[in-house]
Structures are given as C-alpha cells and as structure tokens.
Amino acid sequence: MKTIWQNLKERLISVSNGLGLAWWVEIVTQNPRCTYYFGPFLNANEAGLASIGYIEDLEIEGAQGIVVNIKRCKPYVLTIAEDLGERIDRKVKPAFSGQM
C-alpha cells in the first residue's frame, strides 16, 4: 500500500517529467551499440544511485564501453539499438515504483 509521500512523489515526478525537468539516466554502450534511458527521477542523486544497478545489469549481459550520463531530458524512445537499427519503446514508469 502506497503512503501519502509515495503518491506525492509520483505526482511530482510526473509533473517534472511532463515539463522536461525530470532527471534521467542515459547509458550508452559501444558493444552492443545501444542507448538506454532509465527514469524519470526527482533529482540527480536518486538517478545516480539507481544507475549503479543498471550498469551492473548491463555488465552481466556482456555490454562493453559503458558511458553514463545523468541529465534532465524527456526521452520519447527509451532504448535505441543502433546496431540493429531498432527503437524499442519500453513503457515509461517511475523508477521507484518497483522498489516499494
């Protein structure tokens, strides 16, 4: 069951994301040549902490040449597989919803 704080936080993130002010983790890998976006987050610190798990997952999957950027943006496509010429649209959901 969500607390009042969790509901408020989700609303703040939704509004921030709608305005393009939410923070996202952008991860670019050289092999495979992909760009991934994870988020949205309310602040850069939360995004940075979450990025550790994303990096670990990609390393386990064998990704190489990983570059991480924490930035404010509003990505419309969350996974771009450049090697395959694909854009994979994962459903956008607040990153913290699965952690509660």
C-alpha positions, 0 to 999 in steps of 0.5 A: 500500500502506497503512503501519502509521500509515495503518491506525492512523489509520483505526482511530482515526478510526473509533473517534472517529467511532463515539463522536461525537468525530470532527471534521467539516466542515459547509458550508452554502450559501444558493444552492443551499440545501444542507448538506454534511458532509465527514469524519470527521477526527482533529482540527480542523486536518486538517478545516480544511485539507481544507475549503479544497478543498471550498469551492473545489469548491463555488465552481466549481459556482456555490454562493453564501453559503458558511458553514463550520463545523468541529465534532465531530458524527456526521452520519447524512445527509451532504448535505441539499438543502433546496431540493429537499427531498432527503437524499442519503446519500453513503457515509461514508469517511475523508477521507484515504483518497483522498489516499494 
